[in-house]
Amino acid sequence: MDELNIPYCLPEIGEEEIAEVVDTLRSGWLTMGPKTIAFEEQIAAYTGAKYAVAVNSCTAALHLSLLAYGIGRGDEVITSPYTFASTGNVIVHSGARPVFADIQRDTFNIDPEKINEAITPKTKAIIPVHFAGQPCDMKEIQEIADDHNLVVIEDAAHAIGAEYRGKKIGSLSDATCFSFYATKNMTTGEGGAVTTDDQKIADKMRILRLHGISKDAWKRYSAQGSWYYEIEECGWKYNMTDIQAALGIHQLRKLDGFVATRRKYAEMYSAALRDLEGVVTPVEKEGRKHVYHLYPVLVNEMNRGDFIREMAEMGIGCSVHFIPLHQHPAYQKLFECMKGDCPNATWLYEHEVSLPLYPKMSLMDLESVISCINRVMYD
Ligand SMILES: *Cc1c(COP(=O)(O)O)cnc(C)c1O
């Protein structure tokens, strides 16, 4: 066998993206401008939301969503421990306290029953995370939110294009946050967006993403000239740029094709690995369209670290998602989280391996990964 070199992840950037970026550079409009606005309209149309606000990351999108809904000091926000740093960190930055509800063993997604158990009079919001691109139990989560008057903000960093009961993620809850980071299902290098149907919330986020400077003041005092502005609230520097939007416009057009390839590859992995002893493959729950940002398997009968090391020695990059937030030193110190807090999250973390899965991979790459797994586990 030739030396393999299959990295864990690679972005898929075409000539259209390159030409659009060059066009932006030649236009002289480098920061947020017409292409960002066009991109926002396209994201809203694609997801079926009324409004989309483009920002410089999903982290910023989550932070602005919490702020726009007035969540802060003294409040509690229930979220999944099985997520990236952003989801928990922005809750902390808002002044609120993150409360972790354990996840389901089959989907890695937050368990609605555990949300119910975690509710207190201080609970203000729920942030479900659509792990790997599979939508959470949104009906059950929305019912809990309605019963307790809570805001639902989705961390859909993995889930653009995913569907729940025939509706696109982005059109379901109070606010949905997407990531266009380099490794995600579509990319602007760095970037993110929030979708919402609430015009006031969208307007507030547009102001907060650019220093809290009010556009209304511009209009009201336009007689004074274009130099006039008012700081309405002390905001952030979270805007997207037209260079990023130039990438996003073409990535969004290609997204359904990317998703189709991801789903096809996931099906091929599952067909080859489903019956292997010691490997558990992911499930797609009824009524959802999983977009397989990740293809997470559980390695049960072999040390997970050995598996990843032996795959790497054969030229195959694997990864692990995620080290649960309650196991990190900052969360243990700040919130007295214990290692045993969320047993399902802890157990899944100890056995999870994310296999390479991206549209740029070839069918031969995929077959090589499968044959290397067989060698690692059975030779
Ligand atoms: C990548 C990721 C984020 C953060 O996205 P950025 O755009 O890099 O800020 C948030 N949540 C989850 C679950 C992620 O995987």
The ligand as an SDF file (V2000), in Angstrom:
LIG
                    3D

 15 15  0  0  0  0  0  0  0  0999 V2000
  -16.8780   25.5960   16.2540 C   0  0  0  0  0  0  0  0  0  0  0  0
  -17.8900   25.6570   17.3440 C   0  0  0  0  0  0  0  0  0  0  0  0
  -18.2670   26.8760   17.9210 C   0  0  0  0  0  0  0  0  0  0  0  0
  -17.5250   28.1460   17.6780 C   0  0  0  0  0  0  0  0  0  0  0  0
  -17.5100   28.5910   16.3780 O   0  0  0  0  0  0  0  0  0  0  0  0
  -16.5990   29.8470   15.9860 P   0  0  0  0  0  0  0  0  0  0  0  0
  -17.2050   30.3100   14.7020 O   0  0  0  0  0  0  0  0  0  0  0  0
  -15.2120   29.3200   15.8310 O   0  0  0  0  0  0  0  0  0  0  0  0
  -16.7190   30.8460   17.0670 O   0  0  0  0  0  0  0  0  0  0  0  0
  -19.3040   26.8790   18.8340 C   0  0  0  0  0  0  0  0  0  0  0  0
  -19.9300   25.7570   19.1790 N   0  0  0  0  0  0  0  0  0  0  0  0
  -19.5890   24.5570   18.6630 C   0  0  0  0  0  0  0  0  0  0  0  0
  -20.3390   23.3430   19.0850 C   0  0  0  0  0  0  0  0  0  0  0  0
  -18.5340   24.4700   17.7420 C   0  0  0  0  0  0  0  0  0  0  0  0
  -18.1590   23.2760   17.2720 O   0  0  0  0  0  0  0  0  0  0  0  0
  1  2  1  0
  2  3  1  0
  2 14  2  0
  3  4  1  0
  3 10  2  0
  4  5  1  0
  5  6  1  0
  6  7  2  0
  6  8  1  0
  6  9  1  0
 10 11  1  0
 11 12  2  0
 12 13  1  0
 12 14  1  0
 14 15  1  0
M  END
$$$$
